[in-house]
Amino acid sequence: ITIDNKIRVYVVEIRHNQVKLGIEAPPNIAIFRTELLEKIRQENIQAISIERATLQDLVNKIGKNKKKDNKNNHGTD
């Protein structure tokens, strides 16, 4: 099968109840198996999902570290 004169899909192997496909495409075209693409999407959503309490805890820790740094650097010029 050829798609848009750019992508070629072909049968590599047929064994028992399985068919192995090969795909040739330009490097700028991303090709993923659907189940892997869905897993990538789910992991990306998880990676950007952070609970509000966790985020507030991080903000508080950063604030405490800044206050410590300011105290440690005060008068050391």
QUIGI-V651060 format. One record per backbone hydrogen bond with DSSP energy under -0.5 kcal/mol. NH is the residue of the N-H (numbers start at 1). CO is the residue of the C=O. E is the energy in kcal/mol with one decimal. If there is no record, write none. Layout:
NH_CO_E, NH_CO_E
This chain:
3_7_-3.3, 4_2_-0.5, 6_3_-2.3, 7_3_-2.4, 8_24_-2.9, 9_1_-3.0, 10_22_-2.6, 12_10_-0.5, 12_20_-3.3, 13_20_-1.5, 15_18_-2.4, 18_15_-2.5, 20_13_-3.4, 21_19_-0.5, 22_10_-3.4, 24_8_-2.8, 29_26_-1.9, 30_28_-0.6, 36_33_-0.5, 37_33_-2.5, 38_34_-2.4, 39_35_-1.7, 40_36_-2.5, 41_37_-2.4, 42_38_-2.5, 43_39_-2.5, 44_40_-2.3, 45_41_-2.3, 46_42_-2.4, 47_43_-2.4, 48_44_-1.6, 49_45_-1.1, 50_48_-0.6, 55_51_-2.4, 56_52_-2.6, 57_53_-2.3, 58_54_-2.1, 59_55_-2.3, 60_56_-2.5, 61_57_-2.3, 62_58_-2.5, 63_59_-2.4, 64_60_-2.3, 65_61_-2.4, 66_62_-2.2, 67_63_-2.0, 68_64_-2.2, 69_65_-2.5, 70_66_-2.4, 71_67_-2.1, 72_68_-2.7, 73_69_-2.1, 74_70_-0.8, 76_73_-1.5
